[in-house]
């Protein structure tokens, strides 16, 4: 069984970060190692979450695993709380990167043009250092603009602006830059990407469901990571992750009991397993 490491916070209620990454990667048949960076009572879309910082646990966990010679097919990082955590995560990249270890960074820090509550305005420049060490980065439009210190282009950024942002992101260093939450010219909603080595743009979308939702970036990044590690090409993994994420949003929009702080990713796990070819 392939082993994936994911490093991000635990929001005890909120259906984001580790509480979606772990079930999604496990459902995809991958051994999932976790490094929790912090424990919050809820995600930061709720007022006044508690926050227990676990920064000082990062080095000893890494050192223990190095002694035990653990290997990982991928390291996938999400929400991180500070510049120091970025440096400590870069130490994980250095310690465990081998031929074939995919380094995937979702620079989860903003939405709607604004940094999440609690972040220092200097944090995007720290997250940029982590992106420079990755092979694949998955920012949304807000995060892409912040990483490049450019103005937020709005939810419906035009294709030229998206391509401009992708080119800028590619100069940070990752081979693949993917912007999520893009509305395409035909009205579909999905991602746009750029492969720096092949100088190639690509994009994909599904019919837009008019519902504002949280945690969908984490669902997308987790499903993408799992499908990619299972052997899907980058583009096929991105497309299937996009179809799954859109299904989660649609499921919630049709569920009269859906919560307003997250989407029904659980109900759509069978669909993810079908997309992965695990079940018929
Ligand atoms: O879904 C991204 C995310 C992850 N972790 C925490 C968050 C958020 C988004 O608000 O607050 C703690």
Boltz pocket constraint, residues with backbone or C-beta under 6 A from the ligand:
constraints:
  - pocket:
      binder: B
      contacts: [[A, 9], [A, 11], [A, 16], [A, 17], [A, 40], [A, 42], [A, 43], [A, 44], [A, 45], [A, 79], [A, 108], [A, 116], [A, 214], [A, 215], [A, 216], [A, 217], [A, 218]]
      max_distance: 6.0
